[in-house]
Amino acid sequence: MQRLLRPLCTARLARPSNSRFISTSTIPRLTVPNPSHASQTTHLASVNRFLQDDGILHIQLAFADDKSSYIQELLLNLHKHHSHGLPLTHSADRGWMWDIRPSPDSFQSNNHQARSETMEEFPWHTDCSYESEPPRFFALQVLQPDTCGGGTLSVLNVDHLLTLLSPFAREWLFTPNYRIRVPPEFIKNQGETDIVGNLLATNPNGKATQLRFREDIVTPLCDEAAKALAELKSVLLGPAAKQQILNLTPDLMPRGSIILMDNGRWLHARNEVRDPKRHLRRVRWDARQFVTPAAQLGL
């Protein structure tokens, strides 16, 4: 049964004080009637609150914006008025914005094809898991949806996922026992091709757990870390996790849609792209150290 997005207006921001997880059948949604909203105080407060509380927000633009001017202005004002960090550059030769569309021979960075530039499925991951300071947030703007039934964006709440893991797995995922390779298209400095760190951390206010994960670039450095990683991958493919997945099909994410996500609180994935004209644009912002408090490392 298709899950639906729930439209919300700015005036209705209250949420139950005992709410722990966002509902699996709804995602907060705001409609933006014109570009000037990117600098309006009430709109900025709404966007910031949804990102802080739910870690996810669907914005629907009611105007054409092929240059992604709205989201760029929005992020500058979130930086100015709500202390969000500025957007990140994607690689040594790319700026804030990254075009996600199939490209068989024209690559955006370092003469290497990024996985997002293929039509292949992209399994569960968080963005920039290979960075010592990954972005806390990212946004995807739909410029051209997949009109052939593919390219569905799936999201999974990390808090839900962690309830399915054993204490052993959670403890070892907090330890810096994982080598994470930097994909060649995202190498910013020659010689910096990997990092060593943890896959779980707490966010800056210490109230939520953050995950970084992309299976094909992670190597565990000890047996315990390997067992924890294997459990994480098994749980991701299990029936309990599948029940919590939200599938944002092209019908739910038409042209002009923007999905904003907390990169550590939500995993995302994409199935096979079927329309070679599918075109999304991505921006990442608010880089933070991915560190674990010493109290977590009680092994």
C-alpha positions as MATLAB code, in Angstrom:
seq = 'MQRLLRPLCTARLARPSNSRFISTSTIPRLTVPNPSHASQTTHLASVNRFLQDDGILHIQLAFADDKSSYIQELLLNLHKHHSHGLPLTHSADRGWMWDIRPSPDSFQSNNHQARSETMEEFPWHTDCSYESEPPRFFALQVLQPDTCGGGTLSVLNVDHLLTLLSPFAREWLFTPNYRIRVPPEFIKNQGETDIVGNLLATNPNGKATQLRFREDIVTPLCDEAAKALAELKSVLLGPAAKQQILNLTPDLMPRGSIILMDNGRWLHARNEVRDPKRHLRRVRWDARQFVTPAAQLGL';
ca = [
       0.000    0.000    0.000;
       1.412    3.357   -1.024;
       2.436    5.634    1.823;
       1.366    9.250    1.471;
       3.041   12.525    2.343;
       1.187   14.727    4.800;
       0.828   18.429    3.937;
       1.584   20.741    6.862;
       1.223   24.488    7.201;
       3.607   26.756    9.054;
       1.098   27.480   11.788;
       0.776   23.819   12.809;
       4.176   23.037   14.242;
       3.250   21.462   17.567;
       4.190   17.809   18.032;
       3.429   15.475   20.929;
       6.068   15.924   23.629;
       6.396   12.143   24.016;
       6.916   11.531   20.297;
      10.098    9.502   19.814;
       9.966    8.574   16.132;
       8.423   10.268   13.151;
       5.403    8.320   11.902;
       6.262    5.710    9.309;
       3.311    6.822    7.175;
       4.017   10.554    7.020;
       6.772   13.045    6.273;
       6.384   16.737    7.152;
       5.643   18.835    4.074;
       5.715   22.549    3.303;
       4.569   24.261    0.105;
       6.611   27.290   -0.963;
       4.565   29.696   -3.115;
       7.393   32.011   -4.177;
      11.191   32.416   -3.892;
      10.973   35.150   -1.252;
      10.099   32.526    1.378;
      13.787   31.572    1.474;
      14.411   34.743    3.493;
      11.187   34.936    5.531;
      11.640   34.513    9.271;
       8.643   32.240    9.848;
       9.557   29.956    6.959;
      13.163   29.645    8.114;
      11.982   28.812   11.635;
       9.656   26.126   10.266;
      12.359   24.492    8.162;
      14.839   24.554   11.041;
      12.327   23.084   13.496;
      11.400   20.185   11.234;
      15.053   19.379   10.622;
      15.841   19.487   14.336;
      12.750   17.544   15.460;
      12.080   15.072   12.651;
      15.324   15.189   10.685;
      13.396   15.143    7.412;
      11.215   17.555    5.427;
       9.573   17.602    2.008;
       9.333   21.039    0.398;
       7.241   21.525   -2.739;
       8.057   24.578   -4.840;
       5.123   26.244   -6.574;
       7.424   27.952   -9.083;
      10.086   26.967  -11.583;
      13.630   26.982  -10.220;
      16.009   25.161  -12.549;
      18.994   27.004  -11.065;
      18.162   25.886   -7.497;
      18.229   29.511   -6.345;
      15.668   28.905   -3.570;
      17.632   26.185   -1.774;
      20.888   28.143   -2.026;
      19.272   31.235   -0.529;
      17.547   29.112    2.120;
      20.842   27.591    3.259;
      22.566   30.958    3.458;
      19.755   32.224    5.675;
      19.736   29.088    7.849;
      23.436   29.780    8.349;
      22.783   33.417    9.200;
      19.761   33.004   11.472;
      19.907   29.421   12.808;
      23.655   28.671   13.002;
      23.701   26.016   10.277;
      27.124   25.465    8.737;
      27.625   26.564    5.141;
      27.347   24.105    2.215;
      30.283   21.833    1.415;
      32.166   21.534   -1.832;
      31.703   18.070   -3.319;
      35.274   17.469   -4.457;
      38.466   19.248   -5.445;
      36.865   20.756   -8.543;
      33.137   20.923   -7.750;
      31.182   23.570   -5.868;
      28.112   23.336   -3.648;
      25.727   21.788   -6.180;
      26.031   18.272   -7.626;
      23.840   17.111  -10.523;
      22.510   13.574  -10.131;
      21.698   12.216  -13.574;
      22.871    9.288  -15.705;
      26.094   10.128  -17.506;
      27.961    7.368  -19.375;
      31.021    9.430  -20.324;
      30.858   12.967  -18.884;
      31.885   12.818  -15.224;
      31.736   15.736  -12.819;
      34.883   15.122  -10.799;
      38.394   13.663  -11.097;
      37.518   11.855  -14.355;
      35.704    9.192  -12.322;
      32.050    8.262  -12.522;
      30.188    8.658   -9.228;
      27.644    6.013   -8.359;
      24.933    8.662   -8.555;
      25.890    9.241  -12.202;
      24.873    5.687  -13.157;
      21.441    4.126  -13.635;
      22.251    1.357  -11.154;
      20.558    0.967   -7.796;
      22.349    2.594   -4.863;
      21.935    0.563   -1.618;
      21.543    2.034    1.869;
      24.049    4.728    2.735;
      24.646    8.120    4.278;
      26.375   10.877    2.358;
      30.096   11.569    2.842;
      30.661    8.694    5.268;
      34.321    8.941    4.190;
      34.699   12.468    5.637;
      36.080   13.177    9.117;
      33.493   15.965    9.198;
      30.474   14.684    7.255;
      27.606   17.060    6.532;
      24.838   16.990    9.081;
      22.222   17.758    6.400;
      21.687   17.341    2.679;
      18.934   18.216    0.211;
      17.832   16.737   -3.103;
      15.852   18.843   -5.566;
      13.875   17.115   -8.311;
      14.441   18.856  -11.650;
      13.136   15.940  -13.745;
      11.509   12.875  -12.130;
      11.893    9.371  -13.528;
       8.891    8.996  -15.867;
       9.511    5.278  -16.416;
       8.763    4.018  -12.914;
      12.319    3.898  -11.509;
      14.511    6.140   -9.411;
      12.512    5.783   -6.194;
      14.183    7.342   -3.148;
      13.820    5.165   -0.035;
      14.543    6.405    3.488;
      14.945    4.603    6.815;
      15.051    6.151   10.272;
      18.286    5.358   12.134;
      16.615    5.395   15.562;
      14.279    2.632   14.375;
      17.205    0.699   12.965;
      19.256    0.854   16.156;
      16.465   -0.752   18.190;
      16.984   -3.861   16.046;
      20.698   -4.164   16.855;
      22.184   -6.049   19.793;
      24.052   -4.114   22.532;
      27.244   -5.812   21.303;
      26.810   -4.445   17.779;
      25.964   -0.938   18.964;
      28.987   -0.843   21.271;
      31.456   -1.901   18.579;
      29.986    0.364   15.919;
      30.830    3.244   18.295;
      34.519    2.286   18.281;
      37.069    3.663   15.762;
      37.734    0.257   14.233;
      36.670    0.835   10.634;
      38.647    1.944    7.613;
      36.524    4.009    5.220;
      37.816    4.501    1.685;
      37.265    7.792   -0.127;
      35.714    7.127   -3.567;
      38.126    8.422   -6.230;
      35.628   10.962   -7.575;
      35.455   12.623   -4.138;
      39.158   12.816   -3.267;
      39.905   16.433   -2.364;
      43.594   16.135   -1.478;
      46.021   13.729   -3.131;
      47.183   11.082   -0.675;
      44.086   11.352    1.522;
      42.346    8.241    0.256;
      40.830    6.837    3.448;
      40.034    7.546    7.073;
      39.782    5.356   10.176;
      36.896    5.898   12.551;
      33.594    4.789   14.033;
      30.249    4.188   12.323;
      28.094    5.432   15.204;
      28.418    8.720   17.071;
      26.225   11.144   18.970;
      25.076   14.421   17.463;
      26.423   17.770   18.740;
      23.808   18.050   21.525;
      24.384   14.437   22.602;
      20.695   13.558   22.324;
      20.605   11.492   19.144;
      22.731    8.790   17.608;
      24.280    9.420   14.206;
      25.203    6.704   11.698;
      27.589    6.852    8.770;
      27.502    3.927    6.389;
      28.215    2.852    2.834;
      28.921   -0.855    2.649;
      31.219   -0.916   -0.384;
      33.823    1.434    1.139;
      33.940    0.141    4.765;
      36.508   -2.380    6.061;
      36.416   -3.543    9.718;
      39.804   -3.630   11.456;
      39.143   -6.339   14.060;
      36.923   -9.395   14.519;
      34.495   -7.676   16.881;
      34.065   -4.751   14.503;
      33.489   -7.219   11.645;
      30.755   -9.017   13.609;
      29.044   -5.720   14.439;
      29.148   -4.627   10.804;
      27.791   -7.981    9.638;
      24.882   -7.643   12.077;
      24.130   -4.131   10.844;
      24.026   -5.333    7.229;
      21.858   -8.314    8.163;
      19.368   -6.136   10.034;
      19.167   -3.701    7.117;
      18.013   -6.550    4.874;
      15.684   -8.092    7.456;
      11.886   -7.953    7.617;
      11.713   -5.672   10.675;
      13.701   -2.924    8.937;
      11.770   -3.347    5.685;
       8.533   -2.557    7.518;
       9.927    0.877    8.429;
      11.069    1.927    4.952;
       9.424    4.949    3.341;
       9.424    4.803   -0.463;
       9.264    8.237   -2.096;
       8.219    7.360   -5.625;
       8.337    9.881   -8.484;
       4.586   10.394   -8.022;
       5.242   11.603   -4.481;
       8.325   13.596   -5.491;
       7.348   15.466   -8.674;
       9.290   18.241  -10.358;
       9.938   21.025   -7.856;
      10.128   18.717   -4.849;
      13.006   19.107   -2.407;
      13.702   16.541    0.284;
      15.858   17.773    3.176;
      17.330   15.177    5.541;
      19.486   14.850    8.612;
      22.293   12.801    7.103;
      23.074   10.894   10.313;
      19.498   10.204   11.412;
      18.196    8.855    8.105;
      19.666    6.302    5.720;
      18.684    6.593    2.076;
      18.814    4.384   -0.993;
      17.725    4.444   -4.634;
      16.436    1.692   -6.863;
      17.385    1.339  -10.523;
      16.898    4.459  -12.660;
      14.855    3.688  -15.769;
      14.579    7.148  -17.291;
      17.891    8.495  -18.683;
      16.486   12.030  -18.359;
      15.994   11.766  -14.592;
      17.730   14.745  -12.989;
      18.135   15.665   -9.336;
      20.432   18.230   -7.750;
      22.113   17.762   -4.374;
      23.612   20.098   -1.798;
      25.191   19.188    1.549;
      25.774   21.498    4.500;
      26.714   21.902    8.172;
      29.831   19.703    8.460;
      30.427   18.331   11.962;
      33.100   16.180   13.575;
      31.939   12.550   13.731;
      33.221   11.767   17.204;
      32.241    9.486   20.068;
      32.208   10.709   23.693;
      34.742    8.883   25.821;
      31.918    7.497   27.972;
      30.716    5.427   24.997;
      34.081    3.699   24.654;
      33.828    1.488   27.693;
      34.974   -1.702   26.008;
];
